[in-house]
Amino acid sequence: MFENCKKDVKAVKERDPAARNTLEIVLFYPGLHAVWFHRIARFLWMRNHKLISRLISRISYTLNGVDIHPGALLGSGIFIDHASGVVIGETAIIGNDVTIFQGAAIGGLSSKKGKRHPTIGNGVLIGAGAKVLGPINIGDNAKIGANAVVLRDVKNGDTVVGVH
């Protein structure tokens, strides 16, 4: 868990030109805080402490403006820039080195049980306000444009804008 936290800080340093130093990142980046809260909530979720896990998730949402369900699986080096309004659903799987901008939703289209949220590959960039919905796959190093609505699989390295 601590190795992932180090990678998360490194990701902010590498991908945010406004980040000046480690202390500033650790103290003032709500996207980073949301990921760290999620790592704790996920740890408890996987050990069947569902209620406390959901409580930690809700506290994180209140403090950071990011709603990450404790059931979601996040890789390392996740960077949620500006944080506000990001939503990540319960069955979402997000790879390593993913960048997510404000207002993006990685959500579902169904209330049925089972896999209903996207699987995001490594190195993906998800633009501000983008909606990636349903049990789809986003390939490694894909780019999802700002305000795009993605309802179908995206291949490795592809860029999508508008409604896909």
Residue pairs with C-beta under 8 A, 6 or more apart in sequence:
1 39
1 43
3 76
4 39
4 76
5 36
5 39
7 76
7 77
7 96
8 32
8 35
8 36
8 76
8 77
8 78
8 79
9 22
9 25
9 26
9 32
10 77
11 77
11 78
11 79
11 97
11 99
12 19
12 25
12 29
12 31
12 32
12 79
13 19
13 22
13 25
15 79
15 81
15 99
16 79
16 81
19 25
19 29
25 32
26 32
29 83
30 63
30 64
30 65
30 66
30 80
30 83
30 84
31 64
31 66
31 79
31 80
31 81
31 82
31 83
31 86
31 100
32 79
32 80
33 60
33 63
33 64
34 60
34 61
34 64
34 65
34 66
34 68
34 80
34 83
34 86
35 68
35 74
35 78
35 80
37 56
37 57
37 59
37 60
37 63
37 64
37 68
38 57
38 60
38 68
38 70
38 72
38 74
39 74
40 56
41 53
41 54
41 56
41 57
41 60
41 68
41 70
42 53
42 70
42 71
42 72
42 73
42 74
44 50
44 52
44 53
44 56
44 70
45 53
45 70
45 71
50 70
53 70
54 70
56 70
57 67
57 68
57 69
57 70
60 66
60 68
61 67
64 83
65 83
65 84
65 85
65 86
66 80
66 83
66 84
66 85
66 86
66 87
66 88
67 86
67 87
67 88
68 74
68 86
68 87
68 88
69 88
69 89
69 90
69 92
70 90
71 90
71 91
72 88
72 89
72 90
72 91
72 92
72 93
72 94
72 106
72 117
73 92
73 93
73 94
74 88
74 94
75 94
75 95
75 96
75 97
75 98
75 122
76 96
76 97
77 96
77 97
77 98
78 94
78 96
78 97
78 98
78 100
79 98
79 99
79 100
80 86
80 100
80 101
81 99
81 100
81 101
81 102
82 101
82 102
82 128
83 102
84 102
84 103
85 102
85 103
85 104
86 100
86 102
86 103
86 104
86 105
87 104
87 105
87 106
87 107
88 94
88 106
88 107
88 117
89 106
89 107
89 108
89 116
89 117
90 108
90 116
90 117
91 108
91 114
91 115
91 116
91 117
91 135
92 106
92 107
92 117
92 118
92 119
92 120
93 117
93 118
93 119
93 120
94 106
94 120
95 120
95 121
95 122
95 123
95 124
95 140
96 122
96 123
97 122
97 123
98 120
98 122
98 123
98 124
98 125
98 126
99 124
99 125
99 126
100 106
100 126
101 125
101 126
101 127
101 128
101 129
101 130
101 146
102 128
102 129
103 128
103 129
103 130
104 126
104 127
104 128
104 129
104 130
104 131
104 132
104 144
105 130
105 131
105 132
105 133
106 117
106 118
106 120
106 126
106 132
107 117
107 131
107 132
107 133
108 116
108 117
108 133
108 134
108 135
109 116
109 133
109 134
109 151
110 116
110 134
114 135
115 135
116 134
116 135
117 134
117 135
118 132
118 133
118 134
118 135
118 136
118 137
118 138
118 150
119 135
119 136
119 137
119 138
120 126
120 132
120 138
121 137
121 138
121 139
121 140
121 141
121 142
121 156
122 140
122 141
123 140
123 141
124 138
124 139
124 140
124 141
124 142
124 143
124 144
125 142
125 143
125 144
126 132
126 144
127 143
127 144
127 145
127 146
127 147
127 148
128 146
128 147
129 146
129 147
130 144
130 145
130 146
130 147
130 148
130 149
130 150
131 148
131 149
131 150
132 138
132 144
132 150
133 149
133 150
133 151
134 151
136 150
136 151
136 152
136 153
136 154
137 153
137 154
138 144
138 150
138 153
138 154
139 153
139 154
139 155
139 156
139 157
139 158
140 156
140 157
141 156
141 157
142 154
142 155
142 156
142 157
142 158
142 159
142 160
143 158
143 159
143 160
144 150
144 154
144 159
144 160
145 159
145 160
145 161
145 162
148 160
148 161
148 162
148 163
148 164
149 162
149 163
149 164
150 160
150 164
151 163
151 164
152 164
154 160
154 164
